[in-house]
């Protein structure tokens, strides 16, 4: 009976939001023909519309469903543009990033790397395209034209942006972790705890391009952690985040995001140096995750 009630409750909470998302996608899609003529206006309108949808779903998770997100690390400057890197566990990761974006006043300016196939999905894909989301295949040699499109708005027009990338390129699973361990052993690379070895090409390409944008001041590293009972790296499902009441208090889920800010000017300038920096960053993230696991185990 509880499952039926929660399902019904989830539908009531999410249906109005889904209708609004469809309306937003439709409006943003209509901006595509005038985007080349009024790029700044379209970017600002689409950002405001996107913020309304993202804040709504964040409120379902944290206010209606009682998710308690704890935050640690550096306090992020309000309104600062940055490159964001984060580990990827589940759908919930977006809530963790958005929690920090709300506090920094950058929720509507978040732009995520998305799969190129989505651009062909009516309204949804068109909306992502109009928002300025990078639509990539993860073949960075083939994605140059698309990246030039996205980076030009940030570099040339100085659009305020959080450009978000999940550097592992896929979600963490035990099977993928085992494959990462084997690859690192074979290639003499350090294996980060609780993480997959990061893909460096996208990060290097992004940083080298955005060095040219005077308003992009930093790289933010977000480390995301979950727990349910004694199970680490155990977040709720997408539907669970939308339907379960008192998800932290009654369901026992813990949500935490740790932020580190690195001034862009202090990062290595060479491609190899940036790749090594990201590798070291991931090793440090893994150590932090292990410390958080032990802390939660004791408490």
Buried (B, 14 or more C-beta within 10 A) or exposed (E): EEEEEBEEBBEEBBEEBEEBBBBBBEBBBBBEEEBEEEBEEBBBBBBEBBBBBBBBBBBBBBEBBBBEBEBEBEEBBEEBBBBBBBBBBBBBBBBBBBBBBBBBBBBBBBBBBBEBEBBEEEBBBBBBBBBBBBBBEBEBEEBEEBBEEBBBBBBEEBBBBBBBBBBBBEBBEEEEBEEBEEEBEEEEEEBBBBBBBBBBBBBBBBBBBBBEBEBBBBBBBBBBBBBBEEEBBBBBEEEBBBBBBEBBEEBBBBBBBBBBBBEBEEBBEEBEEBBEBBBEBBBBBBBBBBEBBEEBEEE
